[in-house]
Amino acid sequence: MGSFGSGITTELFLVQYVTVTSADDDLGFTGSWPDPINPIEPGNVQLTGGKNNAIWVLVHVYPNATTGDHSADLNIGSVAVPVTLHVFNFELPSMPSVAGQMYINFENILNRYGVAGTSTDYWNYVDSSKAWFLQHRLSPAGPLWPGGLTGGGSGGAPFISYDCDKHTFSDTYGVWGFEQPATKYILGNGWNTGLDGTVGFPYFIAIGTSNNDASADQRPATFCGTQRSSSDYPITSSNRNSAYNSKWFTYITAMQSYLEGLHLLDRTYAYLWNEPQNKEDYDAVASYSAAMKSAAPKLRLMVSEEAKPEIYDNPTYPNVKIDFWWPVLRNFNPTTAWQRLANNDEESWVYFLTHNDRPPYFDPITLDHPGVEYMLTGFFLWKNRITGIGYYSFNDWSSNPWTTPKANGEGNGDASVFYPPGKDNKPITFGSSKGRFVPSHRMEIMRDSLDVYEYLKLLNSGSYPEPYVSTASDAQASKVIYGLRSYMRDDEFIYNLRLAIGRKVAGEVATLEDVQPIPRTSRAKLQPQSFFINFQDPSGSPTGNVVVNNNTYMKVGWTQYNEGLGYGWYGLTDQRKYQTFSTGNSLHDSVIYDDYGRYQSFQFDLPSALYSVTVGIGWNGKSYEHNTVNVNGISFFDEVNNNGGYLNVTKQILVKGSQVMLEMGCPDGEYTMLAWMTIVLVGTTNVPDCSAKPCGQHATCYYPSECLCDGGYAGSGYNCQPDCSENPCDVHATCSSSGTCKCNSGYSGDGHTCTINDDDNGNGTGAVSWSILLPLVLALLALW
């Protein structure tokens, strides 16, 4: 690779393949998949005949690089491939704006790279591997490894010295302790990260879980010479000052003071519970968090669960504060998350699971998915005000990911987001790799996507987005992310959108270009017109043409998305069902539903224009209480009861991306009975345009440029929040989307009057928790 000039360096990689023998879902297929990106050195490179041999060029751009266009040639034999690089006049922050908890096994890295002992080579690899993750904007769960404040899996027992009489910490363990690793890897002092300035990871875990039982007392069995008894937990007013609890919470108070003195209190949190699932779990979380906040109000707390009223509005332990809610992606609830962030300063992160985040959700971990999915993360986090991400096993390597991509029987790519240097998964000769690591497509494109988050933040004057407050960056993120389960999957468009944002941030243009995707399917290239869709079995009843009011309806059924057809579904296919009736109304004579109540997303390609969209739901003679449908992120039905009949809702939607995306399904796994949809052209003139000041969430742009809150929400049109003011909720209820009051867990009623369930003994069962392990070919631009 030729030189781009001063301040720019390059690394070369050869894209390699793994064999997928069992596809995860309909987005994948068996056969060879490109994923490992193996480092190569200039010179003789062994290529494979009969396959594409892609060269991956990683470009490092440093602050002293000249802005503007740079050119260099990639020389392959006698062929010179010209590569053009554009350097913007701004820097991305060295510290990631998105926090994280990636479970990375550093011992596996040292073992596979042939690092023996604990000499200088050992620490060089520890430093360089951590720097590599920081450069990728990925934060390890254990950034202080092999040191720490408390012992991993110990329930919070001190890893360094704690004086039980003086209530003080001391650290004489140097690099193996806490203070030196924290100074280096969190504060960034004395660590050559390859990035600009003094920088470290955003957070470290002060106290971690010791097991996955959220209702169990996970603290040490003995602390400061006192044995813990079963009567010490859950924490109540009667046992708060027991001998054990008194010593324990004095220790927690001392920990807060110690961290504050080291200027580390705002860079840490206590991760105390994993996936609470029933009343016993919720009560334990609420009681312990209340006691922890009483002892150390500034020490932040995390639970790996979505924000739930069963915890934060617990009837027995009220006024609970959890600083970081951390659900699996499919359980993230933006309505509740935004309320907690706006009113209680409680953030939400998400974590990914290949066996759990199934279509229609995107998944940046699954190997046999289209690569564009890995680019969605940054846009998704921004739009949903999510501030951190995590994954339970970045490099398990107990099986060989080069030969067995479906490790542990889970999804392809699970437990291996990067690769061991030896294709046999055995240790290599120390030094033979020249210290270079083997990323995957997923890891590199995920880094690119996290860079996109930084672009959006810079476009927002370097500030994080706030809930219910619209920003110019929201309009850009919404071009890619319509809803939680509906996305723009055009990689060329995403590239052009990022380029346009970069030009605006760099000051190269005065006005941000309104980039839109190029229509790719035949229908999207037509002149704007109306479309009529019946969600019925194309070969089933009603037979013949379905004609209503002289409009002939397309029969689309459960067809999986097909670019040739220009329509279809994303989602798991095994429980998709049809039901037919004889009502005398052909639009009511068939419905579709998922028999497990799972989410499904439907894409329909069409010309961009202003449309009046109507969606019909229902079931002849039977009621379903939770029918939920969104179209292009706009709510049509939000857990609505069809009352034994059929309902339809009409809303105007300005389509600018040549597609309508419909989502059906609700969080409780209840049925949505979908019948039909019409997309009627309103016009291509007098089209409302709010791009200069984008509308907020749950608001609609009306001609010429007025933002108004949707039904069930109140506010300025730029800050719309659920509105139950006309019929206020009970104190033990939550005002949810569309202005609906719902009693919190442990209470029953209509949402306006809620009474405690005296017989609620919390005997429900939940799923088994997953153990967490603790310790085009184009240049991919890393602008440092």
BAZARO-542458 format. One record per residue (C-alpha): y, x negated, z. Coordinates in Angstrom, 1 decimal, decimal comma, padded with zeros to 4 digits. Layout:
REM residues N
        v        u        w
        Y        X        Z
...
REM end
This chain:
REM residues 784
        v        u        w
    000,0    000,0    000,0
    003,4   -001,4   -001,0
    006,3   -001,6    001,3
    008,8    001,3    001,9
    011,3   -001,2    003,4
    012,5   -002,2    006,8
    011,6    000,0    009,7
    008,7    001,7    007,9
    005,0    000,6    008,3
    001,9    002,2    007,0
   -001,8    002,5    007,9
   -004,6    003,3    005,4
   -007,6    005,6    006,1
   -010,5    006,8    004,0
   -011,3    010,4    004,4
   -015,0    010,9    005,1
   -017,3    013,9    005,2
   -019,6    015,5    007,7
   -022,4    017,9    006,8
   -022,0    021,5    008,1
   -025,5    023,1    008,3
   -024,4    026,4    009,9
   -021,0    027,9    009,1
   -019,1    029,3    012,1
   -017,8    032,4    010,3
   -016,7    033,7    006,9
   -013,9    031,2    006,7
   -016,4    028,4    006,5
   -019,4    027,4    004,5
   -022,3    025,0    004,6
   -022,2    021,6    003,0
   -019,8    018,6    003,1
   -016,5    019,0    004,9
   -013,8    016,3    005,0
   -012,9    015,6    008,6
   -013,2    012,0    009,9
   -010,4    009,7    008,8
   -011,8    006,2    009,0
   -009,4    003,3    009,2
   -009,6    000,8    006,3
   -007,9   -002,5    005,6
   -006,4   -003,4    002,2
   -008,9   -005,1    000,0
   -012,4   -004,1   -001,1
   -013,0   -000,5    000,0
   -016,5    001,0   -000,6
   -016,1    004,4   -002,3
   -018,7    007,1   -002,7
   -019,7    008,1   -006,2
   -019,8    011,8   -007,2
   -017,3    012,8   -004,4
   -013,6    013,0   -004,0
   -012,4    009,8   -002,2
   -009,2    010,7   -000,5
   -006,9    007,9    000,8
   -004,9    009,0    003,9
   -001,6    007,2    004,4
   -000,1    007,3    007,8
    003,6    006,3    007,7
    005,4    005,2    010,8
    009,2    005,5    010,6
    011,2    003,7    013,2
    014,8    004,4    014,3
    016,1    001,3    012,3
    014,8    002,7    009,0
    017,4    003,6    006,4
    017,8    007,3    005,8
    017,2    008,7    002,3
    014,5    008,3   -000,3
    012,0    005,4   -000,3
    009,4    004,5   -002,9
    006,2    002,4   -002,8
    003,0    002,2   -004,8
   -000,5    002,8   -003,5
   -002,6    000,4   -005,6
   -006,1    001,4   -006,4
   -007,6   -001,3   -008,6
   -005,3   -001,6   -011,6
   -003,8    001,9   -011,0
   -000,5    002,2   -009,2
    000,0    005,6   -007,5
    003,7    006,1   -006,8
    004,5    007,6   -003,4
    008,0    008,9   -002,4
    009,1    009,2    001,2
    012,3    010,9    002,4
    013,7    009,8    005,8
    015,9    012,2    007,6
    018,9    011,2    009,6
    017,5    012,4    013,0
    014,9    011,3    015,4
    012,1    013,4    017,0
    011,9    013,0    020,8
    009,4    010,4    021,9
    008,2    012,6    024,8
    006,3    015,7    023,5
    008,2    019,0    024,1
    004,9    020,8    024,2
    003,0    019,9    027,4
   -000,8    019,7    027,4
   -004,1    019,4    029,2
   -006,5    017,7    026,8
   -009,7    016,7    028,5
   -010,2    013,2    027,1
   -013,1    011,0    028,2
   -011,6    007,5    028,4
   -014,9    006,0    029,5
   -016,5    007,1    026,2
   -013,7    005,4    024,3
   -014,2    002,1    026,2
   -018,0    002,3    025,8
   -018,0    003,0    022,0
   -015,5    000,2    021,3
   -017,6   -002,3    023,2
   -015,2   -002,9    026,0
   -016,9   -004,5    028,9
   -015,6   -005,3    032,4
   -012,1   -004,7    033,6
   -010,3   -007,7    032,2
   -007,2   -007,7    030,0
   -009,1   -006,2    027,1
   -010,0   -003,2    029,3
   -006,4   -002,5    030,2
   -005,3   -003,1    026,6
   -007,6   -000,4    025,4
   -006,6    002,0    028,2
   -003,0    001,5    027,3
   -003,4    001,7    023,5
   -005,7    004,8    023,6
   -003,2    006,6    025,8
   -000,3    005,5    023,6
   -002,3    006,8    020,6
   -002,5    010,3    022,2
    001,2    010,2    023,1
    002,1    009,3    019,5
    000,1    012,4    018,4
    002,0    014,5    021,0
   -001,2    015,2    022,9
   -001,3    014,9    026,7
   -004,5    014,0    028,5
   -005,6    016,1    031,5
   -005,9    012,7    033,3
   -003,1    010,5    032,1
   -003,3    008,4    035,2
   -007,0    007,5    034,7
   -008,6    005,5    036,2
   -006,2    006,1    039,1
   -004,7    009,3    040,5
   -003,1    011,0    043,5
   -006,2    013,0    044,5
   -009,9    012,5    043,5
   -011,2    014,3    040,5
   -013,5    017,1    041,5
   -012,6    016,6    045,2
   -010,6    019,8    045,7
   -007,5    017,8    046,5
   -008,7    015,1    048,8
   -006,4    012,0    048,6
   -007,4    009,3    046,2
   -005,0    006,9    047,9
   -004,3    006,5    051,7
   -003,0    009,4    053,8
   -002,2    009,0    057,5
   -003,3    012,2    059,2
   -001,1    011,5    062,3
    002,1    010,4    060,6
    001,6    012,7    057,6
    002,5    009,9    055,1
    001,0    008,5    052,0
    000,6    004,8    051,1
   -000,8    003,2    048,1
   -002,1   -000,4    048,2
   -004,5    000,0    045,2
   -002,2   -001,2    042,4
   -003,4   -000,3    038,9
   -006,4    001,5    040,4
   -004,2    003,7    042,6
   -001,4    006,2    042,0
    002,0    004,7    042,1
    001,6    002,0    039,4
   -000,2    004,3    036,9
    002,4    007,1    037,5
    005,2    004,7    037,0
    003,7    003,5    033,7
    002,1    006,6    032,2
    004,5    009,3    033,4
    007,8    007,5    033,9
    007,1    005,1    031,0
    008,1    001,9    032,8
    006,3   -001,2    031,6
    004,3    000,6    028,9
    004,5   -000,4    025,2
    003,8    003,0    023,6
    005,0    002,0    020,1
    007,6    004,8    020,5
    011,4    004,5    021,0
    012,6    004,2    024,5
    011,0    004,5    027,9
    008,7    007,4    027,7
    005,5    008,8    029,3
    003,5    011,9    029,4
    005,2    015,2    030,5
    002,8    016,0    033,4
   -000,1    014,9    035,5
   -002,4    017,0    037,7
   -001,7    016,5    041,4
   -004,7    018,5    042,6
   -007,5    019,8    040,3
   -010,4    022,2    040,6
   -013,7    021,1    042,0
   -015,7    023,9    040,4
   -015,3    027,0    038,3
   -015,7    029,5    041,2
   -012,2    030,9    041,6
   -013,0    032,7    044,8
   -014,6    029,7    046,5
   -012,8    027,4    048,9
   -012,7    024,3    046,9
   -011,0    022,1    049,4
   -012,9    019,2    051,0
   -015,6    020,2    053,5
   -014,0    017,8    056,1
   -010,3    016,9    056,2
   -008,6    014,6    058,7
   -011,7    014,8    060,9
   -011,8    018,6    061,0
   -014,7    020,6    059,5
   -013,8    023,5    057,2
   -015,5    026,8    058,2
   -016,0    030,0    056,2
   -013,4    031,7    058,4
   -010,7    029,4    057,0
   -010,6    031,1    053,6
   -009,2    033,2    052,0
   -005,9    032,3    053,7
   -004,6    035,1    055,9
   -001,9    035,5    058,5
   -004,7    035,3    061,2
   -006,2    032,0    060,0
   -003,2    030,3    058,4
   -002,8    028,1    061,5
   -006,4    027,3    062,2
   -007,2    023,7    062,9
   -008,3    023,0    059,4
   -005,6    025,0    057,6
   -002,9    023,5    059,8
   -003,9    020,0    058,8
   -004,4    020,9    055,2
   -001,0    022,5    054,6
    000,7    019,8    056,6
   -000,9    017,5    054,0
    000,4    019,6    051,1
    003,9    019,6    052,6
    003,7    015,8    052,9
    002,5    015,6    049,3
    005,5    017,4    048,1
    007,9    015,1    050,0
    006,0    012,0    048,7
    006,2    013,1    045,1
    009,8    014,0    045,4
    010,6    010,6    046,8
    009,0    009,0    043,7
    010,9    011,3    041,3
    007,6    012,8    040,2
    007,7    016,3    041,6
    009,0    017,8    038,4
    006,3    016,0    036,4
    003,2    017,4    038,2
    001,4    020,6    039,1
   -001,7    021,7    041,1
   -004,4    023,2    038,9
   -006,4    025,2    041,4
   -008,3    028,0    039,7
   -010,3    028,4    036,5
   -010,8    031,8    034,9
   -010,7    034,2    037,9
   -012,6    037,3    036,8
   -012,8    040,0    039,6
   -011,0    041,3    042,6
   -012,5    038,7    044,9
   -011,3    036,0    042,6
   -007,8    037,6    042,3
   -007,4    038,0    046,0
   -008,4    034,3    046,6
   -006,0    033,1    044,0
   -003,2    035,2    045,5
   -003,8    034,2    049,1
   -004,1    030,5    048,4
   -001,1    030,3    046,1
    001,1    032,2    048,7
    000,0    029,7    051,3
    000,6    026,7    049,0
    004,1    027,9    048,1
    004,9    028,4    051,8
    003,8    024,8    052,5
    005,3    023,2    049,3
    007,6    025,6    047,5
    008,6    023,0    044,8
    005,0    022,0    043,9
    004,1    024,0    040,8
    000,8    025,8    040,5
   -001,5    026,6    037,6
   -004,3    029,0    037,0
   -006,3    029,1    033,7
   -005,9    032,8    033,1
   -003,3    035,1    031,5
   -000,5    036,5    033,6
   -002,2    039,4    035,5
   -000,7    041,9    037,9
   -003,9    041,7    039,9
   -002,6    038,3    040,9
    001,2    038,3    040,8
    001,4    041,9    042,1
   -001,6    041,7    044,4
   -001,6    044,6    046,9
   -002,8    042,4    049,8
   -000,9    039,2    049,0
    002,4    040,3    047,4
    005,1    038,2    045,7
    002,7    035,6    044,3
    004,2    032,9    042,0
    002,1    031,0    039,5
    004,3    028,5    037,6
    001,8    027,9    034,7
   -000,4    030,6    033,4
   -003,0    029,1    031,1
   -005,2    031,7    029,2
   -007,6    031,1    026,3
   -005,7    032,0    023,1
   -007,4    035,3    022,5
   -006,3    036,5    026,0
   -002,7    035,6    025,7
   -000,5    038,7    026,2
    003,1    038,0    025,0
    004,5    041,2    026,7
    003,5    040,1    030,2
    004,0    036,4    029,5
    007,6    037,0    028,4
    008,3    039,3    031,4
    007,1    036,6    033,8
    009,0    033,9    032,1
    012,3    035,9    032,0
    012,1    037,3    035,5
    010,1    034,8    037,4
    010,5    031,5    035,5
    006,7    031,3    035,0
    005,5    029,6    031,8
    002,5    030,3    029,7
    000,2    027,7    028,0
   -002,9    028,5    025,9
   -006,2    026,7    025,5
   -008,5    026,8    022,6
   -012,3    027,4    022,5
   -014,2    027,2    019,2
   -016,7    029,8    020,3
   -014,1    032,1    021,7
   -011,0    032,0    019,4
   -012,8    033,6    016,4
   -011,1    035,1    013,4
   -008,7    036,8    013,0
   -007,2    034,2    015,4
   -006,4    030,8    014,0
   -008,2    027,9    015,6
   -006,9    024,3    015,3
   -010,2    022,9    016,7
   -012,9    024,4    014,4
   -013,9    022,0    011,7
   -015,0    024,4    009,0
   -011,8    026,4    008,7
   -009,1    026,0    006,0
   -006,9    023,1    006,9
   -003,8    025,3    006,8
   -004,9    026,7    010,2
   -004,2    023,4    011,9
   -000,6    023,6    010,7
    000,0    027,0    012,5
    000,1    025,7    016,1
    003,8    024,6    016,3
    005,1    027,8    014,7
    002,8    030,0    016,9
    003,9    028,3    020,1
    007,6    028,6    019,3
    007,5    032,3    018,3
    005,5    033,2    021,4
    007,4    031,0    023,9
    004,3    029,1    024,8
    005,0    025,7    026,3
    001,7    023,9    026,6
   -001,8    023,7    025,0
   -005,2    022,5    026,1
   -008,8    021,9    025,1
   -011,8    021,4    027,4
   -013,5    018,4    025,6
   -011,8    016,2    023,1
   -014,5    013,5    022,8
   -017,7    014,5    024,6
   -019,8    012,5    022,1
   -023,1    013,3    023,9
   -024,3    014,2    020,5
   -023,3    012,3    017,4
   -020,3    014,1    015,7
   -020,8    012,2    012,5
   -024,2    013,8    012,0
   -024,1    016,9    014,3
   -020,7    018,6    014,0
   -021,9    021,7    015,9
   -022,3    020,0    019,3
   -023,6    021,9    022,3
   -024,5    024,8    020,0
   -020,9    025,8    019,8
   -018,4    025,8    016,9
   -018,3    023,0    014,3
   -016,1    020,3    015,6
   -016,5    021,4    019,2
   -016,2    018,6    021,8
   -015,1    016,0    019,1
   -011,6    016,2    017,8
   -011,8    012,5    017,0
   -014,7    010,2    016,2
   -016,5    007,2    017,7
   -016,0    004,1    015,6
   -019,7    003,7    014,8
   -021,4    006,3    012,6
   -024,5    005,9    014,7
   -022,4    006,8    017,9
   -023,4    003,5    019,4
   -021,1    000,8    020,8
   -019,6   -001,5    018,2
   -019,0   -005,2    018,6
   -015,9   -005,6    020,6
   -012,9   -006,3    018,3
   -014,6   -005,4    015,0
   -012,5   -002,3    014,6
   -009,3   -004,2    015,3
   -008,5   -001,6    018,0
   -008,0    001,2    015,5
   -009,2    004,7    016,4
   -010,8    007,3    014,1
   -008,9    010,6    014,1
   -009,9    013,8    012,3
   -008,1    015,9    009,8
   -007,7    018,4    012,6
   -006,1    015,9    015,0
   -003,6    014,5    012,4
   -002,5    017,9    011,1
   -002,2    019,2    014,7
    000,2    016,3    015,3
    002,1    017,4    012,2
    002,3    020,9    013,5
    003,5    019,7    016,9
    006,2    017,8    015,0
    007,2    021,2    013,5
    007,8    022,5    017,0
    010,2    019,6    017,5
    011,9    020,5    014,2
    012,4    024,1    015,4
    013,7    022,8    018,8
    016,2    020,6    017,1
    017,3    023,5    014,8
    017,9    025,3    018,1
    020,3    022,5    019,3
    017,5    020,7    021,1
    016,8    023,7    023,5
    013,6    025,5    024,2
    013,5    029,2    023,1
    014,1    031,8    025,8
    012,2    035,2    026,0
    014,0    038,1    024,4
    016,7    035,8    023,0
    016,7    035,4    019,2
    017,3    032,0    017,6
    017,7    030,8    014,0
    014,4    029,0    014,5
    012,7    032,3    015,2
    013,4    033,5    011,7
    011,7    030,4    010,3
    008,6    030,7    012,6
    008,3    034,4    011,8
    007,9    033,5    008,1
    004,6    031,9    009,1
    003,5    033,8    012,2
    003,7    037,6    011,8
    001,8    038,4    014,9
   -000,9    037,0    017,3
   -003,6    037,4    014,6
   -001,7    037,5    011,3
   -000,3    034,5    009,5
    001,0    033,1    006,3
   -001,7    030,8    005,0
    000,2    029,1    002,1
    000,2    025,4    002,8
    002,7    024,5    000,1
    005,1    027,1    001,5
    004,8    025,7    005,1
    005,5    022,2    003,7
    008,6    023,4    001,9
    009,8    025,3    005,0
    009,5    022,2    007,1
    011,4    020,2    004,5
    014,2    022,8    004,5
    014,5    022,8    008,3
    014,6    019,0    008,2
    017,4    019,0    005,7
    019,4    021,4    007,9
    018,8    019,4    011,1
    019,7    016,2    009,3
    023,0    017,7    008,1
    022,1    017,2    004,4
    022,9    020,9    003,8
    025,4    023,2    005,4
    023,2    026,3    005,2
    019,5    026,5    005,9
    017,7    027,5    002,7
    015,9    030,8    002,8
    012,5    029,3    001,7
    009,9    031,9    000,6
    006,4    031,5   -000,7
    005,7    031,6   -004,4
    003,7    034,8   -005,3
    000,2    033,6   -006,1
   -001,9    036,7   -006,7
   -001,5    039,0   -009,7
   -000,3    042,0   -007,8
    002,3    040,0   -005,9
    003,7    038,9   -009,3
    004,3    042,6   -010,4
    007,6    044,4   -010,4
    008,1    046,1   -007,0
    006,4    049,5   -006,8
    004,5    051,7   -004,3
    000,9    051,2   -003,2
   -001,6    053,6   -001,6
   -004,6    052,5    000,4
   -007,6    054,4    001,8
   -009,7    052,4    004,3
   -013,0    053,8    003,2
   -016,3    052,5    002,0
   -015,6    052,0   -001,8
   -019,1    053,2   -002,7
   -019,2    055,9    000,0
   -017,6    059,3    000,7
   -015,2    060,6   -000,4
   -016,5    059,9   -003,9
   -014,5    059,8   -007,0
   -010,7    059,2   -007,0
   -008,8    060,0   -003,8
   -005,6    061,6   -005,1
   -003,0    063,0   -002,7
    000,4    064,2   -003,8
   -000,3    062,8   -007,3
   -000,9    059,3   -005,8
   -004,2    057,6   -006,4
   -005,4    055,6   -003,4
   -007,2    052,3   -003,6
   -010,5    052,2   -001,8
   -010,6    048,9    000,1
   -013,0    049,4    003,0
   -014,0    046,3    004,9
   -013,7    043,8    002,0
   -013,2    040,3    003,3
   -009,9    038,8    002,0
   -010,2    037,6   -001,6
   -007,4    036,0   -003,5
   -008,6    037,4   -006,7
   -008,4    041,0   -005,4
   -005,2    040,2   -003,5
   -006,3    042,0   -000,4
   -008,9    042,0    002,4
   -009,8    041,4    006,0
   -009,9    038,5    008,4
   -012,2    038,8    011,4
   -015,8    038,9    012,5
   -017,9    041,0    010,2
   -021,1    042,0    012,1
   -019,8    045,1    013,8
   -017,5    046,6    011,1
   -018,3    050,3    010,7
   -017,5    053,4    008,6
   -017,4    057,0    009,6
   -017,1    060,0    007,3
   -016,2    063,6    007,9
   -015,6    066,9    006,0
   -012,2    067,9    007,0
   -010,8    069,2    003,7
   -008,3    066,3    003,7
   -009,6    063,3    001,8
   -007,4    060,9    003,8
   -009,0    062,2    007,0
   -012,6    062,2    005,7
   -013,2    058,5    006,4
   -012,2    056,0    009,0
   -013,1    052,4    009,7
   -013,5    050,7    013,1
   -015,0    047,7    014,8
   -017,9    048,8    017,0
   -017,1    046,1    019,6
   -013,4    047,0    019,6
   -012,6    043,5    018,3
   -009,4    042,6    016,6
   -009,3    042,7    012,8
   -006,4    041,7    010,4
   -005,8    043,0    006,9
   -003,8    041,2    004,2
   -002,4    043,0    001,2
   -000,5    041,0   -001,4
    002,5    042,7   -003,1
    005,9    042,0   -004,6
    008,6    041,3   -002,0
    010,9    044,3   -001,5
    011,9    046,9    001,1
    009,1    049,3    001,7
    008,5    052,4    003,8
    005,1    051,8    005,4
    003,0    054,6    006,9
   -000,2    054,0    008,8
   -002,7    056,8    009,6
   -005,2    056,7    012,4
   -007,6    059,2    014,0
   -011,0    060,8    014,4
   -012,0    064,4    013,6
   -012,6    066,2    016,9
   -012,8    063,1    019,2
   -010,1    061,3    021,2
   -009,7    057,6    021,6
   -006,9    056,4    024,0
   -006,2    052,9    022,8
   -005,5    053,0    019,0
   -003,3    049,9    018,3
   -001,8    048,9    015,0
    000,9    046,4    014,1
    002,2    045,6    010,6
    004,0    042,4    009,9
    004,6    042,0    013,7
    006,1    045,5    014,1
    004,3    047,9    016,4
    003,1    051,2    014,8
    000,7    052,3    017,5
    000,4    050,7    021,0
   -002,7    052,0    022,8
   -002,0    055,6    021,5
   -004,4    058,5    022,1
   -005,2    060,4    018,9
   -006,0    063,5    021,0
   -008,9    064,6    018,8
   -007,0    064,5    015,6
   -005,0    062,3    013,3
   -001,6    060,6    013,7
    000,7    058,7    011,4
    003,8    056,6    011,9
    006,3    055,4    009,3
    008,6    052,4    009,5
    010,6    050,4    007,1
    009,5    046,8    006,5
    011,4    044,2    004,5
    008,7    042,1    002,8
    009,9    038,7    001,9
    006,6    036,7    001,9
    004,7    038,8   -000,7
    002,3    040,2    001,8
    001,8    042,9    004,3
   -000,4    042,0    007,3
   -001,9    044,7    009,4
   -003,5    044,0    012,8
   -005,8    046,5    014,6
   -007,3    046,4    018,0
   -006,2    046,1    021,7
   -006,8    043,7    024,5
   -009,3    045,9    026,3
   -011,8    045,9    023,4
   -011,3    049,6    022,8
   -011,6    051,4    019,5
   -008,9    051,7    016,9
   -009,8    054,3    014,2
   -008,0    053,4    011,0
   -007,8    055,8    008,1
   -005,1    055,0    005,5
   -001,9    053,2    004,7
    000,9    053,9    002,2
    003,5    051,3    001,1
    006,3    053,1   -000,6
    009,0    051,2   -002,4
    012,5    051,9   -000,9
    014,3    049,6   -003,3
    015,4    046,1   -004,1
    019,1    047,0   -003,7
    020,8    047,9   -000,4
    018,2    045,7    001,3
    019,0    044,9    004,9
    019,6    041,2    005,6
    019,8    039,9    009,1
    019,0    036,3    008,2
    022,5    035,0    009,3
    021,7    036,3    012,9
    018,0    037,1    013,1
    016,9    040,1    015,1
    015,0    039,6    018,3
    011,4    040,5    019,1
    010,7    044,2    018,9
    013,8    044,9    016,9
    014,3    046,0    013,2
    017,0    045,0    010,8
    018,8    048,0    009,2
    021,1    047,9    006,2
    023,4    046,1    005,9
    022,7    043,7    008,8
    022,3    045,7    012,0
    019,6    044,9    014,5
    018,3    047,8    016,6
    015,6    047,8    019,2
    012,4    049,6    018,3
    011,3    052,7    020,2
    010,2    051,9    023,8
    012,6    048,9    024,0
    016,2    048,6    025,0
    018,9    045,9    024,5
    021,3    044,5    022,0
    018,8    044,2    019,1
    018,7    040,4    019,8
    017,3    040,8    023,3
    015,0    043,8    023,5
    012,9    044,4    026,6
    010,4    047,2    027,4
    012,3    050,2    028,5
    010,9    052,8    030,9
    014,3    053,9    032,3
    014,0    057,5    031,2
    010,9    057,9    033,3
    010,7    054,9    035,7
    007,5    053,2    036,6
    006,0    053,2    040,1
    006,6    050,0    042,1
    002,9    049,1    041,5
    003,1    049,6    037,8
    004,3    047,5    034,8
    006,5    048,6    032,0
    004,6    047,4    029,0
    005,3    047,4    025,3
    006,7    050,6    023,7
    008,0    051,7    027,1
    004,7    052,7    028,6
    004,0    052,6    032,4
    000,6    051,4    033,4
   -000,7    051,1    037,0
   -001,5    047,6    038,1
   -005,1    046,6    038,9
   -006,2    048,0    042,2
   -004,1    051,1    041,7
   -004,7    054,3    039,8
   -002,4    057,0    038,4
   -000,2    057,8    035,4
    002,0    054,7    035,8
    004,8    056,8    037,3
    002,8    057,5    040,5
    000,3    054,9    041,5
   -002,0    055,0    044,5
   -004,2    052,2    045,9
   -007,9    052,5    045,1
   -009,5    052,6    048,6
   -013,0    052,2    047,1
   -012,1    049,3    044,9
   -014,5    046,7    046,3
   -014,2    044,3    043,3
   -017,9    044,3    042,4
   -017,2    044,0    038,7
   -018,9    041,2    036,8
   -017,4    038,8    034,3
   -018,5    036,4    031,7
   -019,8    033,0    032,8
   -017,0    030,4    033,0
   -017,2    027,3    030,9
   -017,3    024,0    032,7
   -014,4    021,8    032,1
   -015,0    018,1    031,6
   -012,4    016,0    033,4
   -012,4    012,6    032,7
   -002,1    016,3   -000,5
   -003,4    013,0   -000,5
    000,1    012,8    001,1
    001,8    010,5    003,6
    001,7    012,1    007,0
    005,2    011,4    008,4
    005,5    010,5    012,0
    009,2    010,2    012,6
    009,7    008,2    015,8
REM end
